[in-house]
């Protein structure tokens, strides 16, 4: 398969037109017409991940977070991004990312999060209609769960997303039946969650003042940015493997959460 064919499989599910204006999804480094020997999947592209791809004979890395967010004026090895780009170019490694287009796509990041904790009747939280497909697309999801004390549900979420810890606020003794979720930095959706009847909102990168302001309106749980999105690799794996069951696709063993906990 060619790089462009792998990209097409992902973009048929999460079109680049769904990405936010500030984003940089798509091919980051490489030749769209190159033949792919194998695909290594990750959340963040690092020097260690590219080195692993080289060692394993895989010449394409597919990530959730783009390696290049801003224009590079020089590639001199001055920082991890420049060094990773240089390594990829030197060894003919293609880097491809599906970021907010995968966040906003039906069945994308937040939908997978909902699946991980057994939510039902899931729908887009901040929805608009995609002109190309007529489908409801957008940020976050909301759905139902079996009646559970918030404290117990938060503990279950921590385990489901393999978190070392999480931050929360609100009445954790309250029974929750309706939950809103957003992978990554989703605090901008808190009011949407409240308007949709959520009793618990799960996301990442929330500010202290978010916890303070909404403390008496719903339970907020910040599970960490990496923790909320690292299972996105499973979507990439399914999209590539279901069309090409014998193709070499693997999860990066060298991927690490860049934030550590004491």
Backbone as numpy.savetxt, mean C-alpha at the origin, in Angstrom:
# Nx Ny Nz CAx CAy CAz Cx Cy Cz
8.09 -12.65 -20.86 7.26 -11.45 -20.86 8.13 -10.20 -20.86
7.58 -9.15 -21.40 8.27 -7.86 -21.39 7.81 -7.03 -20.19
8.62 -6.06 -19.83 8.27 -5.14 -18.73 6.91 -4.52 -18.99
6.65 -4.10 -20.21 5.38 -3.45 -20.53 4.19 -4.37 -20.31
4.40 -5.68 -20.49 3.31 -6.63 -20.27 3.01 -6.80 -18.78
4.04 -6.83 -17.96 3.84 -6.89 -16.51 3.12 -5.62 -16.05
3.58 -4.48 -16.55 2.94 -3.20 -16.20 1.47 -3.20 -16.61
1.17 -3.75 -17.77 -0.22 -3.77 -18.24 -1.11 -4.62 -17.36
-0.59 -5.73 -16.83 -1.37 -6.58 -15.94 -1.78 -5.80 -14.68
-0.83 -5.04 -14.15 -1.11 -4.27 -12.93 -2.02 -3.09 -13.24
-1.76 -2.41 -14.35 -2.53 -1.21 -14.68 -3.94 -1.50 -15.16
-4.20 -2.73 -15.62 -5.58 -3.11 -15.94 -6.42 -3.15 -14.68
-5.78 -3.42 -13.55 -6.44 -3.48 -12.24 -6.42 -2.12 -11.56
-5.30 -1.43 -11.68 -5.11 -0.13 -11.03 -4.53 0.85 -12.05
-5.38 1.42 -12.93 -4.89 2.32 -13.98 -4.10 3.50 -13.42
-3.08 3.92 -14.16 -2.29 5.07 -13.73 -3.13 6.34 -13.62
-4.25 6.39 -14.32 -5.13 7.55 -14.25 -5.73 7.74 -12.86
-5.68 6.70 -12.02 -6.24 6.80 -10.67 -5.25 7.37 -9.66
-4.00 7.57 -10.05 -3.04 8.09 -9.09 -3.27 9.57 -8.82
-2.85 10.02 -7.64 -2.97 11.42 -7.27 -1.97 12.26 -8.08
-2.27 13.56 -8.20 -1.44 14.45 -9.02 0.02 14.49 -8.57
0.25 14.34 -7.26 1.60 14.46 -6.73 2.41 13.16 -6.83
1.76 12.10 -7.27 2.38 10.77 -7.24 3.26 10.53 -8.46
3.98 9.41 -8.43 4.88 9.07 -9.54 4.87 7.56 -9.77
3.67 7.01 -9.96 3.55 5.57 -10.21 3.99 5.25 -11.64
4.22 3.96 -11.89 4.65 3.50 -13.20 6.10 3.08 -13.21
6.69 3.03 -14.39 8.09 2.63 -14.51 8.98 3.75 -13.99
9.83 3.43 -13.02 10.75 4.38 -12.41 12.11 4.35 -13.11
12.55 3.15 -13.38 13.85 2.93 -14.01 13.70 1.75 -14.97
14.28 1.85 -16.16 14.31 0.68 -17.03 13.65 0.86 -18.38
13.72 -0.20 -19.16 13.25 -0.23 -20.54 11.93 -0.99 -20.62
10.84 -0.37 -21.06 9.55 -1.07 -21.15 9.59 -2.30 -22.04
10.53 -2.34 -22.98 10.59 -3.46 -23.91 11.57 -4.56 -23.48
12.17 -4.41 -22.32 13.10 -5.43 -21.84 12.36 -6.72 -21.50
13.00 -7.85 -21.75 12.43 -9.14 -21.38 12.68 -9.40 -19.90
11.63 -9.81 -19.20 11.70 -9.99 -17.75 12.10 -11.42 -17.41
13.13 -11.56 -16.59 13.58 -12.88 -16.15 12.92 -13.31 -14.84
12.35 -12.37 -14.13 11.68 -12.65 -12.87 11.34 -11.34 -12.19
10.32 -11.38 -11.32 9.84 -10.17 -10.66 9.97 -10.34 -9.14
10.61 -9.36 -8.50 10.74 -9.34 -7.04 9.79 -8.27 -6.51
8.97 -8.63 -5.53 7.92 -7.75 -5.02 8.29 -7.18 -3.66
7.99 -5.90 -3.46 8.32 -5.25 -2.19 7.40 -4.06 -1.95
7.48 -3.51 -0.76 6.77 -2.27 -0.43 7.62 -1.06 -0.76
8.90 -1.10 -0.35 9.84 -0.01 -0.59 11.07 -0.55 -1.32
11.52 0.17 -2.33 12.72 -0.22 -3.07 13.94 0.34 -2.35
14.83 -0.55 -1.95 16.07 -0.16 -1.28 17.25 -0.80 -1.99
18.45 -0.38 -1.60 19.65 -1.00 -2.16 19.65 -2.51 -1.88
19.22 -2.89 -0.69 19.21 -4.31 -0.33 18.24 -5.10 -1.20
17.10 -4.52 -1.53 16.13 -5.21 -2.37 16.68 -5.36 -3.79
17.27 -4.32 -4.34 17.84 -4.41 -5.68 18.99 -5.43 -5.71
19.80 -5.43 -4.67 20.90 -6.42 -4.59 20.33 -7.84 -4.56
19.23 -8.01 -3.85 18.59 -9.33 -3.81 18.09 -9.74 -5.20
17.49 -8.80 -5.91 17.02 -9.10 -7.27 18.19 -9.55 -8.15
19.31 -8.86 -8.04 20.50 -9.23 -8.81 20.95 -10.64 -8.45
21.04 -10.93 -7.14 21.50 -12.24 -6.67 20.57 -13.37 -7.12
19.27 -13.06 -7.21 18.29 -14.10 -7.56 18.01 -14.18 -9.06
18.70 -13.36 -9.84 18.53 -13.41 -11.28 17.21 -12.85 -11.75
16.64 -11.93 -10.98 15.38 -11.28 -11.33 15.67 -9.85 -11.75
15.19 -9.45 -12.91 15.57 -8.13 -13.42 14.44 -7.10 -13.37
13.39 -7.38 -12.58 12.33 -6.39 -12.40 11.89 -6.39 -10.94
11.83 -5.19 -10.36 11.33 -5.01 -8.99 10.02 -4.24 -9.08
8.98 -4.79 -8.46 7.68 -4.11 -8.41 7.41 -3.73 -6.96
7.18 -2.45 -6.73 6.98 -1.94 -5.37 5.66 -1.18 -5.26
5.24 -0.98 -4.02 4.08 -0.11 -3.78 4.54 1.35 -3.77
5.49 1.68 -2.93 5.97 3.07 -2.86 6.98 3.32 -3.98
6.82 4.43 -4.71 7.80 4.77 -5.75 9.17 5.04 -5.14
10.20 4.62 -5.85 11.56 4.96 -5.44 11.82 6.44 -5.69
11.33 6.95 -6.81 11.56 8.35 -7.19 10.25 9.12 -7.06
10.20 10.00 -6.07 9.02 10.86 -5.90 9.24 12.22 -6.57
10.44 12.71 -6.50 10.77 14.04 -7.04 11.83 13.88 -8.13
11.89 14.87 -9.00 12.87 14.80 -10.09 14.29 14.69 -9.57
15.08 13.81 -10.20 16.49 13.69 -9.85 17.33 14.53 -10.81
18.05 15.48 -10.29 18.91 16.30 -11.13 20.29 15.69 -11.30
20.68 14.88 -10.33 21.98 14.22 -10.40 21.85 12.82 -9.79
22.68 11.90 -10.26 22.76 10.57 -9.66 24.23 10.34 -9.32
24.59 10.68 -8.09 25.99 10.66 -7.67 26.22 9.81 -6.43
25.19 9.06 -6.02 25.36 8.21 -4.85 25.37 8.95 -3.54
24.78 10.15 -3.51 24.82 10.96 -2.30 23.80 10.53 -1.26
22.81 9.74 -1.64 21.75 9.32 -0.71 21.23 7.96 -1.18
20.39 7.30 -0.36 19.92 5.96 -0.72 19.18 5.91 -2.06
18.39 6.94 -2.39 17.66 6.92 -3.66 18.64 6.94 -4.83
19.61 7.85 -4.81 20.59 7.92 -5.90 21.38 6.63 -6.03
21.76 6.05 -4.90 22.54 4.81 -4.94 21.70 3.65 -5.50
20.43 3.60 -5.11 19.55 2.53 -5.59 19.29 2.67 -7.08
19.05 3.89 -7.54 18.86 4.13 -8.98 20.11 3.71 -9.75
21.28 4.12 -9.27 22.53 3.79 -9.95 22.74 2.29 -10.03
22.46 1.59 -8.93 22.62 0.13 -8.91 21.67 -0.53 -9.91
20.42 -0.05 -9.95 19.44 -0.62 -10.86 19.86 -0.42 -12.32
20.33 0.78 -12.65 20.76 1.06 -14.03 21.97 0.22 -14.40
22.93 0.14 -13.50 24.17 -0.60 -13.76 23.88 -2.07 -14.06
22.87 -2.64 -13.38 22.60 -4.07 -13.51 21.33 -4.36 -14.32
20.85 -3.35 -15.05 19.68 -3.52 -15.91 18.46 -4.05 -15.15
18.23 -3.48 -13.98 17.06 -3.83 -13.17 15.97 -2.79 -13.41
14.81 -3.23 -13.85 13.67 -2.33 -14.01 12.95 -2.17 -12.67
12.57 -0.94 -12.36 11.81 -0.67 -11.14 10.46 -0.08 -11.53
9.42 -0.71 -11.05 8.05 -0.29 -11.36 7.28 -0.16 -10.05
6.43 0.89 -9.94 5.67 1.12 -8.72 4.19 1.37 -9.02
3.33 0.84 -8.18 1.90 1.14 -8.23 1.50 1.64 -6.86
1.31 2.94 -6.74 1.13 3.58 -5.44 -0.32 4.02 -5.24
-0.60 5.32 -5.41 -1.97 5.77 -5.13 -2.97 5.26 -6.15
-2.52 4.85 -7.30 -3.45 4.18 -8.22 -3.93 2.87 -7.62
-3.05 2.15 -6.90 -3.47 0.92 -6.22 -4.25 1.24 -4.95
-3.97 2.37 -4.32 -4.77 2.80 -3.17 -6.22 3.08 -3.59
-6.38 3.71 -4.74 -7.70 4.18 -5.17 -8.49 3.16 -5.98
-7.85 2.09 -6.40 -8.52 1.10 -7.25 -9.48 0.22 -6.44
-10.61 -0.17 -7.04 -11.48 -1.16 -6.39 -10.69 -2.45 -6.15
-10.74 -2.95 -4.92 -9.97 -4.14 -4.60 -8.52 -3.85 -4.27
-8.18 -2.57 -4.07 -6.81 -2.18 -3.80 -6.40 -2.32 -2.35
-5.49 -1.46 -1.92 -4.83 -1.59 -0.62 -5.82 -1.64 0.54
-6.72 -0.68 0.63 -7.64 -0.64 1.76 -8.62 -1.81 1.74
-8.96 -2.28 0.55 -9.83 -3.44 0.42 -9.14 -4.69 0.98
-7.85 -4.82 0.71 -7.10 -5.95 1.24 -7.02 -5.86 2.76
-6.83 -4.65 3.28 -6.83 -4.48 4.73 -8.15 -4.96 5.33
-9.26 -4.57 4.70 -10.57 -4.98 5.17 -10.72 -6.49 5.18
-10.20 -7.12 4.15 -10.24 -8.58 4.05 -9.47 -9.22 5.20
-8.33 -8.63 5.54 -7.48 -9.20 6.58 -8.16 -9.25 7.94
-9.12 -8.35 8.19 -9.78 -8.36 9.50 -11.24 -8.80 9.39
-11.61 -9.37 8.25 -12.92 -9.98 8.11 -14.09 -9.03 7.99
-13.87 -7.85 7.39 -14.97 -6.90 7.20 -15.90 -7.38 6.09
-17.17 -7.02 6.20 -18.17 -7.36 5.19 -18.85 -6.08 4.69
-19.59 -6.22 3.58 -20.33 -5.08 3.01 -19.39 -3.88 2.79
-18.23 -4.14 2.23 -17.20 -3.11 2.08 -17.49 -2.22 0.88
-17.31 -0.92 1.06 -17.48 0.04 -0.03 -16.48 1.17 0.13
-16.29 1.94 -0.94 -15.32 3.04 -0.91 -15.77 4.10 0.08
-14.82 4.62 0.83 -15.14 5.64 1.83 -15.28 7.02 1.20
-14.31 7.42 0.40 -14.34 8.72 -0.28 -14.42 8.46 -1.78
-15.62 8.23 -2.26 -15.80 7.68 -3.61 -16.10 8.74 -4.66
-15.62 8.44 -5.87 -16.08 9.15 -7.06 -16.14 8.14 -8.20
-16.82 8.46 -9.26 -16.98 7.53 -10.37 -15.87 7.72 -11.38
-15.20 6.62 -11.71 -14.15 6.66 -12.71 -14.78 6.78 -14.09
-14.45 7.83 -14.81 -15.07 8.09 -16.11 -14.80 6.97 -17.11
-13.64 6.32 -16.99 -13.27 5.30 -17.97 -14.02 3.99 -17.76
-14.26 3.63 -16.48 -14.86 2.33 -16.18 -16.26 2.40 -15.61
-16.64 3.57 -15.10 -17.94 3.71 -14.46 -17.99 3.12 -13.06
-16.83 2.67 -12.55 -16.77 2.07 -11.21 -16.54 3.14 -10.15
-16.97 2.82 -8.91 -16.68 3.69 -7.78 -15.24 3.47 -7.37
-14.46 4.53 -7.37 -13.05 4.46 -6.99 -12.80 5.54 -5.94
-11.65 5.45 -5.28 -11.31 6.49 -4.32 -10.60 5.94 -3.10
-10.42 6.82 -2.12 -9.58 6.53 -0.95 -10.37 5.86 0.16
-9.72 4.88 0.80 -10.28 4.26 1.98 -11.50 3.40 1.71
-11.88 2.62 2.71 -13.09 1.81 2.63 -13.81 1.86 3.97
-15.08 1.47 3.95 -15.87 1.33 5.17 -16.69 0.06 5.05
-16.91 -0.61 6.17 -17.68 -1.84 6.16 -18.05 -2.26 7.57
-18.57 -3.45 7.68 -19.09 -3.95 8.95 -18.22 -5.07 9.50
-18.28 -5.22 10.83 -17.64 -6.34 11.52 -18.62 -6.87 12.56
-18.42 -8.10 12.98 -19.23 -8.64 14.08 -19.00 -7.78 15.32
-20.06 -7.55 16.08 -19.98 -6.68 17.26 -18.83 -7.12 18.17
-17.89 -6.21 18.38 -16.67 -6.53 19.14 -16.24 -5.30 19.93
-15.85 -5.46 21.20 -15.28 -4.31 21.91 -14.08 -3.76 21.16
-14.00 -2.44 21.08 -12.91 -1.81 20.31 -11.55 -2.29 20.77
-11.39 -2.48 22.08 -10.10 -2.92 22.61 -9.67 -4.27 21.99
-10.63 -5.19 21.90 -10.32 -6.51 21.34 -10.07 -6.43 19.84
-10.84 -5.58 19.15 -10.67 -5.45 17.71 -9.32 -4.81 17.38
-8.91 -3.83 18.16 -7.61 -3.20 17.93 -6.49 -4.22 18.13
-6.61 -5.06 19.16 -5.59 -6.09 19.39 -5.54 -7.06 18.21
-6.69 -7.40 17.66 -6.75 -8.30 16.51 -6.11 -7.65 15.28
-6.36 -6.36 15.11 -5.79 -5.63 13.98 -4.27 -5.58 14.10
-3.76 -5.33 15.30 -2.31 -5.30 15.52 -1.67 -6.62 15.09
-2.30 -7.72 15.45 -1.79 -9.03 15.07 -1.91 -9.26 13.57
-3.06 -8.90 13.00 -3.30 -9.14 11.57 -2.29 -8.42 10.69
-1.88 -7.22 11.11 -0.96 -6.44 10.30 0.48 -6.53 10.77
0.73 -7.47 11.69 2.08 -7.79 12.15 2.78 -6.56 12.73
2.04 -5.78 13.49 2.60 -4.58 14.08 3.31 -4.85 15.39
4.35 -4.07 15.66 5.04 -4.16 16.94 4.38 -3.30 17.99
3.52 -2.41 17.55 2.80 -1.52 18.45 1.89 -0.64 17.63
0.92 -0.02 18.30 0.08 0.95 17.60 -0.36 2.03 18.57
-0.80 3.15 18.02 -1.30 4.26 18.82 -2.81 4.31 18.65
-3.51 4.61 19.74 -4.97 4.70 19.64 -5.51 5.71 20.62
-6.75 6.13 20.37 -7.45 7.01 21.30 -8.93 6.71 21.22
-9.69 7.22 22.18 -11.13 7.02 22.19 -11.56 5.97 23.20
-12.85 5.71 23.23 -13.43 4.77 24.18 -13.27 3.34 23.67
-12.22 2.67 24.13 -11.95 1.32 23.62 -12.83 0.26 24.27
-13.68 0.66 25.23 -14.65 -0.28 25.79 -15.93 -0.32 24.98
-16.10 0.63 24.05 -17.29 0.68 23.21 -17.31 -0.51 22.25
-18.52 -1.00 21.97 -18.68 -2.09 21.02 -18.72 -1.53 19.61
-17.91 -2.12 18.73 -17.76 -1.64 17.36 -18.43 -2.61 16.39
-19.20 -2.07 15.46 -19.77 -2.88 14.38 -19.43 -2.31 13.00
-18.94 -1.07 12.96 -18.68 -0.42 11.68 -17.29 0.21 11.72
-16.46 -0.16 10.73 -15.05 0.22 10.72 -14.70 0.87 9.39
-13.89 1.92 9.44 -13.32 2.53 8.25 -11.81 2.33 8.28
-11.22 2.15 7.09 -9.79 1.88 6.96 -9.20 2.70 5.83
-7.94 3.04 5.95 -7.21 3.62 4.82 -5.74 3.26 4.96
-5.19 2.61 3.94 -3.77 2.31 3.95 -2.95 3.57 3.85
-1.81 3.60 4.53 -0.94 4.77 4.48 -1.47 5.92 5.31
-1.15 7.14 4.88 -1.51 8.35 5.63 -2.95 8.74 5.33
-3.88 8.37 6.20 -5.29 8.55 5.90 -6.05 9.48 6.81
-5.35 10.31 7.60 -6.05 11.18 8.54 -7.02 12.13 7.85
-6.79 12.44 6.58 -7.68 13.34 5.85 -9.08 12.75 5.67
-9.24 11.46 5.99 -10.53 10.80 5.84 -11.29 10.62 7.15
-10.78 11.17 8.24 -11.45 10.97 9.53 -12.89 11.48 9.49
-13.11 12.66 8.95 -14.48 13.19 8.90 -15.38 12.37 7.99
-14.81 11.84 6.91 -15.58 10.93 6.05 -16.01 9.70 6.83
-15.10 9.18 7.64 -15.41 8.00 8.44 -16.53 8.27 9.42
-16.47 9.42 10.07 -17.52 9.79 11.02 -18.86 9.93 10.31
-18.86 10.61 9.16 -20.09 10.82 8.40 -20.70 9.50 7.93
-19.86 8.49 7.70 -20.34 7.20 7.23 -20.71 6.26 8.37
-20.62 6.75 9.60 -21.05 5.96 10.75 -20.00 5.06 11.34
-18.73 5.27 11.02 -17.68 4.42 11.57 -17.49 4.71 13.06
-17.30 3.65 13.80 -16.99 3.77 15.23 -15.49 3.61 15.48
-14.79 3.10 14.48 -13.34 2.91 14.56 -12.75 3.25 13.20
-11.69 4.05 13.21 -10.98 4.38 11.97 -9.54 3.95 12.11
-9.07 3.16 11.15 -7.73 2.58 11.19 -6.92 3.12 10.02
-5.76 3.70 10.32 -4.89 4.23 9.27 -3.50 4.42 9.85
-2.76 5.40 9.31 -1.39 5.63 9.77 -1.04 7.11 9.66
0.08 7.47 10.27 0.64 8.83 10.20 -0.30 9.89 10.76
-1.08 9.53 11.78 -1.99 10.51 12.39 -1.21 11.43 13.32
-1.68 12.68 13.42 -1.04 13.67 14.28 -1.61 13.58 15.70
-0.85 14.09 16.65 -1.32 14.16 18.03 -2.68 14.86 18.10
-2.81 15.95 17.35 -4.05 16.72 17.42 -5.24 16.00 16.80
-4.98 15.03 15.91 -6.07 14.20 15.41 -6.66 13.37 16.55
-5.79 12.77 17.34 -6.24 11.98 18.47 -6.99 12.85 19.48
-6.49 14.05 19.68 -7.10 14.95 20.65 -8.47 15.44 20.17
-8.55 15.84 18.92 -9.77 16.45 18.39 -10.94 15.47 18.29
-10.66 14.23 17.96 -11.74 13.27 17.70 -11.92 12.25 18.82
-11.30 12.49 19.95 -11.26 11.53 21.04 -12.64 11.07 21.49
-13.65 11.97 21.44 -14.98 11.60 21.93 -15.96 11.26 20.81
-15.44 11.14 19.57 -16.34 10.89 18.44 -16.18 9.51 17.84
-15.00 8.96 17.90 -14.76 7.58 17.45 -13.40 7.15 17.95
-13.11 5.87 17.83 -11.80 5.34 18.19 -10.88 5.47 16.98
-9.70 6.03 17.19 -8.68 6.12 16.15 -7.57 5.13 16.46
-7.12 4.40 15.45 -6.01 3.47 15.63 -4.99 3.70 14.52
-3.79 4.08 14.90 -2.69 4.30 13.96 -1.79 3.09 14.03
-1.82 2.26 12.98 -1.08 1.00 13.02 0.31 1.10 12.39
0.64 2.27 11.85 1.94 2.44 11.20 1.81 2.36 9.69
2.56 3.18 8.98 2.44 3.27 7.53 2.84 1.95 6.85
4.01 1.46 7.19 4.47 0.21 6.59 3.51 -0.93 6.92
3.11 -1.00 8.19 2.23 -2.09 8.62 0.91 -2.10 7.85
0.40 -0.92 7.52 -0.89 -0.86 6.84 -0.81 -1.25 5.38
0.40 -1.22 4.79 0.50 -1.40 3.34 1.40 -2.55 2.88
2.09 -3.20 3.79 3.09 -4.17 3.30 2.46 -5.39 2.65
1.18 -5.65 2.90 0.53 -6.78 2.23 0.13 -6.47 0.79
0.36 -5.24 0.34 0.07 -4.89 -1.06 0.81 -5.82 -2.02
1.93 -6.35 -1.57 2.69 -7.30 -2.39 1.82 -8.48 -2.83
0.87 -8.85 -1.98 0.01 -9.99 -2.31 -0.87 -9.70 -3.53
-1.27 -8.44 -3.67 -2.07 -8.07 -4.84 -1.22 -8.20 -6.10
0.01 -7.67 -6.06 0.90 -7.78 -7.20 1.12 -9.25 -7.58
1.36 -10.07 -6.58 1.62 -11.49 -6.83 0.43 -12.14 -7.54
-0.76 -11.87 -7.05 -1.96 -12.48 -7.65 -2.16 -12.01 -9.08
-1.98 -10.71 -9.33 -2.20 -10.18 -10.67 -1.25 -10.78 -11.70
0.00 -10.99 -11.30 0.99 -11.55 -12.22 0.83 -13.06 -12.35
0.64 -13.74 -11.22 0.60 -15.20 -11.23 -0.67 -15.78 -11.86
-1.81 -15.10 -11.70 -3.04 -15.70 -12.23 -3.03 -15.77 -13.75
-2.28 -14.90 -14.40 -2.14 -14.94 -15.86 -0.93 -15.75 -16.30
0.05 -15.90 -15.40 1.31 -16.57 -15.75 1.75 -17.44 -14.58
1.05 -18.56 -14.34 1.29 -19.36 -13.14 2.70 -19.93 -13.01
3.43 -20.03 -14.11 4.78 -20.60 -14.02 5.87 -19.53 -14.04
5.46 -18.27 -14.10 6.43 -17.18 -14.17 7.08 -16.97 -12.80
8.35 -16.58 -12.81 9.10 -16.41 -11.55 8.73 -15.09 -10.88
7.97 -15.19 -9.79 7.57 -14.03 -8.99 7.82 -14.38 -7.53
8.43 -13.46 -6.77 8.76 -13.76 -5.38 8.68 -12.51 -4.52
8.47 -12.72 -3.22 8.50 -11.62 -2.26 9.94 -11.38 -1.82
10.32 -10.12 -1.72 11.69 -9.78 -1.32 11.96 -10.23 0.11
13.04 -10.94 0.31 13.42 -11.38 1.65 14.16 -10.28 2.41
14.73 -9.34 1.66 15.53 -8.28 2.28 14.72 -7.03 2.61
13.42 -7.08 2.37 12.60 -5.91 2.69 12.48 -5.76 4.21
12.58 -4.54 4.68 12.48 -4.25 6.11 11.68 -2.98 6.33
10.89 -2.95 7.39 10.27 -1.71 7.82 11.39 -0.75 8.22
11.40 0.44 7.65 12.47 1.39 7.94 12.29 2.11 9.28
11.14 1.89 9.93 10.89 2.45 11.25 10.99 1.33 12.26
11.75 1.56 13.32 11.99 0.54 14.35 11.35 0.97 15.66
11.07 -0.02 16.50 10.40 0.24 17.78 11.26 -0.30 18.92
11.29 0.39 20.04 11.97 -0.09 21.25 10.95 -0.74 22.17
